[in-house]
Amino acid sequence: MINIGIIGATGYAGEELVDILLKHPYVRITNISAKIDKPKSISEIFPRFKNKIDLICTEPKIKEIINKCELVFLTLPHTVSMEIAPLLLTAGKKVIDLSADYRFKDTKTYEQFYKTKHKDKQHLAEAVYGLPELYRMKIKNAKLIANPGCYPTAAILALAPIIALNSVDLSSLIIDAKSGVTGAGRKLAESFLFSEINEDLKAYKVNLHQHMPEINQELSKLAGKKIKVNFVPHLLPLSRGILETIYVTKTENRKPKTENLISLYKKFYKKEPFVRMKEEGEFPRLKDVVHTNFCDIGIKDNGSMIIVIVAIDNLLKGASGQAVQNMNIMYNFPEKAGLA
């Protein structure tokens, strides 16, 4: 049994973490904190936790967190984690950060998209990108996990096998992505009001989204050369879920058929507990993945083009569920613990 802390517990990802960890057989939550006006019981903030957990949520008190916790989840806004993570790591604690602060190895890229200087280059070098399907062995021995973004999780899992096949034109990648509103976090903003998003669908940050360079970074590692995707995110009038439709052109010399591609994907993800392949002619939908840690993938051969469709829950496989999956790997717990 390990003792867990959550800093940033009042956000959507923090709330999901509390929910998952309360059901986890090998951990206990011993500290909860967030930016908050005055101390409150977490069950007062989220009444669904009443009689399940009544810890008081306060402003983060680092000494107290260090004394009470072995592992700390940071569910903080981007640019904040790098202020807190070094204090925890120096004290010998393990950290799983759900922000972007430790995802980019190139600090110039981080600074370009997040508009601030990186303040912890020392620990950035040791951070492991927490996508279990690709980096499980590194995650096992990590002290600092950079939990991936939601859009990149879906895109990378959808494209990794096909990049390994080396049968597509990597300069042709187009990612048409759609996300529920919780992907933006729990905050007051006119653009996220019900009356603004209901019965509407819009593109935003076209080829400028902060998750695009994260996708480029990881796909470039897989390909062994620089990749730059075309990435168009859209806001769905839904609470949660991500669905991406990805288009990639085949190379002239190798044009695999759909059934062979599906077999390739099944083989690639054979031992992965949270990746599910659709059969030929079947495709993912949000209803099948929301409130789960699963990633569903379907493939269509369109002659000269391959279409890959992928769906995840942005708050689970795209955030807190994946964070717990990473914790399970780090501590050699069953990978599905708390998630199945």
C-alpha positions as CSV (number, residue, x, y, z in Angstrom):
1,M,0.0,0.0,0.0
2,I,1.5,3.3,-1.0
3,N,0.5,6.8,0.1
4,I,-0.6,9.2,-2.7
5,G,-0.9,13.0,-2.9
6,I,-2.9,14.9,-5.5
7,I,-2.0,18.6,-6.1
8,G,-4.7,20.2,-8.2
9,A,-7.5,18.0,-7.0
10,T,-10.3,20.4,-7.8
11,G,-9.9,20.2,-11.6
12,Y,-11.6,17.7,-13.9
13,A,-8.4,15.5,-14.0
14,G,-8.0,15.8,-10.3
15,E,-11.6,14.7,-9.6
16,E,-11.1,11.7,-11.9
17,L,-7.9,10.8,-10.0
18,V,-9.7,10.8,-6.7
19,D,-12.4,8.6,-8.1
20,I,-10.0,6.1,-9.6
21,L,-7.7,5.9,-6.6
22,L,-10.5,5.4,-4.1
23,K,-11.2,2.1,-5.9
24,H,-7.6,1.2,-6.3
25,P,-6.6,-1.8,-4.1
26,Y,-3.0,-0.9,-3.5
27,V,-3.0,2.8,-2.7
28,R,-4.4,5.3,-0.2
29,I,-4.9,9.0,-0.7
30,T,-3.2,10.8,2.1
31,N,-3.0,14.4,0.9
32,I,-5.3,16.6,-1.3
33,S,-4.5,20.1,-2.3
34,A,-5.4,22.8,-4.9
35,K,-5.5,26.5,-5.4
36,I,-8.5,27.2,-3.2
37,D,-10.0,30.2,-1.3
38,K,-10.3,28.4,2.0
39,P,-9.8,24.8,3.2
40,K,-12.7,22.5,2.4
41,S,-13.4,18.8,2.6
42,I,-13.0,17.2,-0.8
43,S,-16.5,15.7,-0.3
44,E,-17.9,19.2,0.1
45,I,-16.3,20.2,-3.1
46,F,-17.5,17.0,-4.8
47,P,-20.5,15.6,-2.9
48,R,-20.3,12.3,-4.7
49,F,-17.3,11.5,-2.5
50,K,-19.2,11.9,0.7
51,N,-18.6,9.0,3.1
52,K,-15.9,7.8,0.7
53,I,-13.2,10.4,1.5
54,D,-13.3,13.4,3.7
55,L,-9.8,14.7,3.5
56,I,-9.5,18.5,3.8
57,C,-8.3,20.1,0.5
58,T,-6.0,23.0,1.2
59,E,-3.4,25.1,-0.6
60,P,-0.4,22.9,-1.3
61,K,1.9,22.6,1.7
62,I,5.0,21.0,0.3
63,K,6.6,19.9,3.6
64,E,3.3,18.2,4.7
65,I,3.0,16.5,1.2
66,I,6.6,15.3,1.4
67,N,6.0,13.8,4.9
68,K,2.7,12.1,4.0
69,C,3.2,10.9,0.4
70,E,5.4,8.5,-1.6
71,L,4.0,9.5,-5.0
72,V,2.4,12.8,-6.0
73,F,0.2,13.4,-9.0
74,L,0.3,17.0,-10.3
75,T,-2.9,18.0,-12.1
76,L,-2.0,21.6,-12.4
77,P,-2.2,24.2,-15.2
78,H,0.7,24.2,-17.7
79,T,3.7,26.2,-16.5
80,V,2.9,25.6,-12.8
81,S,4.2,22.0,-12.3
82,M,7.8,22.9,-13.0
83,E,7.7,25.2,-9.9
84,I,6.6,22.3,-7.6
85,A,8.0,19.1,-9.1
86,P,11.6,19.9,-8.3
87,L,10.8,20.3,-4.6
88,L,9.2,16.8,-4.5
89,L,11.8,15.1,-6.6
90,T,14.7,16.5,-4.5
91,A,12.9,15.1,-1.5
92,G,13.0,11.6,-3.1
93,K,9.3,11.5,-4.1
94,K,8.0,10.2,-7.4
95,V,6.0,12.5,-9.5
96,I,3.4,12.0,-12.3
97,D,2.8,15.3,-14.0
98,L,-0.3,15.7,-16.1
99,S,0.7,19.1,-17.5
100,A,3.0,19.8,-20.5
101,D,5.9,21.0,-18.4
102,Y,8.0,17.9,-18.8
103,R,6.8,16.5,-22.2
104,F,9.2,18.4,-24.5
105,K,12.9,17.6,-24.7
106,D,13.4,20.8,-26.7
107,T,12.8,23.7,-24.3
108,K,12.6,26.1,-27.3
109,T,9.5,24.2,-28.5
110,Y,7.9,24.3,-25.1
111,E,8.7,28.0,-24.7
112,Q,7.2,28.8,-28.1
113,F,3.9,27.1,-27.5
114,Y,3.5,27.8,-23.7
115,K,4.9,31.4,-23.8
116,T,7.2,31.0,-20.8
117,K,10.8,30.0,-20.0
118,H,11.3,26.5,-18.7
119,K,12.5,26.6,-15.1
120,D,13.5,23.0,-14.5
121,K,15.8,21.8,-17.2
122,Q,17.6,19.5,-14.7
123,H,14.6,17.2,-14.2
124,L,13.4,17.6,-17.7
125,A,16.3,15.5,-18.9
126,E,15.2,12.5,-16.7
127,A,11.4,12.8,-17.4
128,V,9.9,9.8,-19.2
129,Y,7.1,10.3,-21.6
130,G,4.3,8.3,-20.1
131,L,2.7,6.4,-23.0
132,P,2.8,2.8,-21.7
133,E,2.3,1.2,-25.1
134,L,5.6,2.6,-26.3
135,Y,7.7,3.3,-23.2
136,R,6.7,0.7,-20.6
137,M,10.3,-0.4,-19.7
138,K,11.4,3.2,-19.2
139,I,8.3,4.0,-17.1
140,K,9.1,1.0,-14.8
141,N,12.2,2.8,-13.5
142,A,11.1,6.4,-13.8
143,K,10.9,8.9,-11.0
144,L,9.2,11.6,-13.1
145,I,6.5,10.8,-15.6
146,A,5.4,13.4,-18.2
147,N,1.8,12.2,-18.7
148,P,0.9,12.7,-22.4
149,G,-1.7,15.1,-23.7
150,C,-5.1,13.7,-24.7
151,Y,-4.9,14.6,-28.4
152,P,-1.4,13.1,-28.7
153,T,-2.3,9.9,-26.9
154,A,-5.0,9.2,-29.5
155,A,-2.9,10.3,-32.5
156,I,0.3,8.4,-31.5
157,L,-1.5,5.2,-30.7
158,A,-3.3,5.4,-34.0
159,L,-0.2,6.0,-36.1
160,A,2.6,4.1,-34.3
161,P,2.1,0.7,-36.1
162,I,1.7,2.2,-39.5
163,I,4.9,4.3,-39.1
164,A,6.7,1.1,-38.1
165,L,5.5,-0.5,-41.3
166,N,7.2,2.2,-43.3
167,S,4.6,2.1,-46.1
168,V,3.1,5.6,-46.0
169,D,4.1,9.1,-47.0
170,L,4.8,10.7,-43.6
171,S,4.7,14.2,-45.1
172,S,1.0,13.6,-45.9
173,L,-0.4,13.2,-42.3
174,I,-3.7,15.0,-41.6
175,I,-5.3,14.7,-38.2
176,D,-8.9,15.8,-37.9
177,A,-9.5,15.8,-34.2
178,K,-12.6,16.5,-32.1
179,S,-12.8,16.8,-28.3
180,G,-15.4,17.3,-25.6
181,V,-15.3,20.5,-23.5
182,T,-13.6,19.1,-20.5
183,G,-10.4,18.9,-22.5
184,A,-10.0,22.6,-21.8
185,G,-10.0,22.1,-18.1
186,R,-12.4,23.4,-15.4
187,K,-12.4,27.2,-15.9
188,L,-14.7,30.1,-16.4
189,A,-14.5,31.4,-20.0
190,E,-17.2,32.8,-22.2
191,S,-16.2,30.4,-25.1
192,F,-17.0,27.4,-22.9
193,L,-20.4,28.5,-21.6
194,F,-23.3,26.1,-22.4
195,S,-25.1,28.6,-24.5
196,E,-21.9,29.2,-26.6
197,I,-21.0,25.5,-27.3
198,N,-24.4,23.9,-27.4
199,E,-25.7,22.9,-30.9
200,D,-22.4,24.0,-32.5
201,L,-19.1,22.6,-33.8
202,K,-16.0,24.7,-34.5
203,A,-12.4,24.3,-35.4
204,Y,-9.9,26.2,-33.2
205,K,-6.1,26.7,-33.1
206,V,-5.8,25.3,-36.6
207,N,-2.3,24.0,-37.0
208,L,-1.3,26.0,-34.0
209,H,-2.5,23.8,-31.1
210,Q,0.0,23.2,-28.3
211,H,-0.4,19.4,-28.7
212,M,0.7,19.4,-32.3
213,P,4.5,19.7,-31.5
214,E,4.0,16.9,-28.9
215,I,2.6,14.7,-31.7
216,N,5.5,15.7,-34.0
217,Q,8.1,14.9,-31.4
218,E,6.9,11.4,-30.6
219,L,6.1,10.4,-34.2
220,S,9.5,11.7,-35.3
221,K,11.2,9.4,-32.7
222,L,9.3,6.5,-34.1
223,A,10.1,7.3,-37.7
224,G,13.7,8.2,-37.1
225,K,13.2,11.4,-39.0
226,K,11.4,14.7,-38.6
227,I,7.6,14.6,-39.0
228,K,5.3,17.5,-39.1
229,V,1.6,16.7,-39.1
230,N,-1.3,18.8,-40.2
231,F,-3.5,19.1,-37.0
232,V,-7.0,20.6,-36.9
233,P,-8.8,20.3,-33.5
234,H,-12.5,20.9,-33.1
235,L,-14.7,21.6,-30.0
236,L,-17.6,19.2,-29.6
237,P,-20.7,20.2,-27.7
238,L,-20.1,17.2,-25.4
239,S,-18.6,16.9,-21.9
240,R,-15.9,14.3,-22.7
241,G,-14.4,12.1,-25.4
242,I,-11.9,12.5,-28.3
243,L,-12.4,11.1,-31.8
244,E,-9.7,11.6,-34.4
245,T,-9.9,10.8,-38.1
246,I,-6.4,10.5,-39.6
247,Y,-5.6,10.5,-43.3
248,V,-2.3,9.3,-44.7
249,T,-1.2,8.6,-48.2
250,K,0.4,5.2,-49.1
251,T,3.8,5.1,-50.8
252,E,3.8,3.8,-54.4
253,N,6.0,0.8,-53.7
254,R,4.0,-0.7,-50.8
255,K,0.2,-0.6,-50.6
256,P,-1.0,-2.9,-47.8
257,K,-4.7,-4.0,-47.8
258,T,-7.0,-3.2,-44.9
259,E,-7.1,-6.7,-43.5
260,N,-3.3,-6.8,-43.5
261,L,-3.2,-3.5,-41.7
262,I,-5.6,-4.7,-39.1
263,S,-3.5,-7.8,-38.5
264,L,-0.4,-5.5,-38.2
265,Y,-2.2,-3.4,-35.5
266,K,-3.4,-6.4,-33.6
267,K,0.1,-7.8,-33.5
268,F,1.6,-4.5,-32.5
269,Y,-0.9,-4.1,-29.6
270,K,-1.3,-7.8,-28.8
271,K,-0.2,-7.5,-25.2
272,E,-1.7,-4.0,-24.6
273,P,-4.6,-4.2,-22.1
274,F,-6.2,-0.9,-23.1
275,V,-5.9,-0.8,-26.9
276,R,-8.8,-2.5,-28.9
277,M,-8.9,-3.0,-32.6
278,K,-12.1,-2.9,-34.6
279,E,-12.7,-5.5,-37.3
280,E,-12.8,-4.5,-41.0
281,G,-15.8,-2.2,-41.7
282,E,-16.2,-1.3,-38.0
283,F,-15.1,2.0,-36.5
284,P,-14.8,3.6,-33.0
285,R,-17.4,5.8,-31.4
286,L,-17.3,7.9,-28.3
287,K,-20.0,5.9,-26.5
288,D,-17.8,2.8,-26.4
289,V,-14.8,4.6,-24.7
290,V,-16.1,7.3,-22.5
291,H,-15.7,6.5,-18.7
292,T,-13.1,3.9,-19.7
293,N,-9.3,3.8,-20.2
294,F,-9.6,2.1,-23.6
295,C,-8.3,3.3,-26.9
296,D,-10.4,2.0,-29.8
297,I,-8.9,2.0,-33.4
298,G,-10.5,1.3,-36.8
299,I,-8.9,1.3,-40.2
300,K,-10.2,1.9,-43.8
301,D,-8.2,1.3,-46.9
302,N,-9.3,4.0,-49.4
303,G,-7.1,2.9,-52.3
304,S,-4.2,5.4,-52.3
305,M,-5.0,6.5,-48.8
306,I,-5.3,4.9,-45.4
307,I,-7.9,6.3,-42.9
308,V,-7.4,5.6,-39.2
309,I,-10.1,6.4,-36.8
310,V,-9.4,6.5,-33.0
311,A,-11.4,7.3,-29.9
312,I,-10.5,7.7,-26.3
313,D,-11.9,9.4,-23.1
314,N,-9.9,12.6,-22.8
315,L,-10.1,12.5,-19.0
316,L,-9.1,8.9,-18.6
317,K,-6.8,7.4,-21.3
318,G,-6.1,11.0,-22.2
319,A,-5.3,12.1,-18.7
320,S,-6.0,10.5,-15.2
321,G,-6.6,6.9,-16.3
322,Q,-3.3,6.9,-18.2
323,A,-1.6,8.5,-15.1
324,V,-2.8,5.6,-12.9
325,Q,-1.8,3.1,-15.6
326,N,1.7,4.7,-15.4
327,M,1.7,4.4,-11.6
328,N,0.7,0.7,-11.8
329,I,3.7,0.1,-14.1
330,M,6.1,2.1,-11.8
331,Y,5.1,0.1,-8.8
332,N,4.6,-3.3,-10.5
333,F,0.9,-3.4,-9.7
334,P,-1.4,-5.2,-12.1
335,E,-1.7,-2.7,-15.0
336,K,-5.5,-2.7,-14.9
337,A,-5.7,-2.1,-11.1
338,G,-8.2,0.7,-10.4
339,L,-9.0,0.9,-14.1
340,A,-11.0,-2.2,-15.0
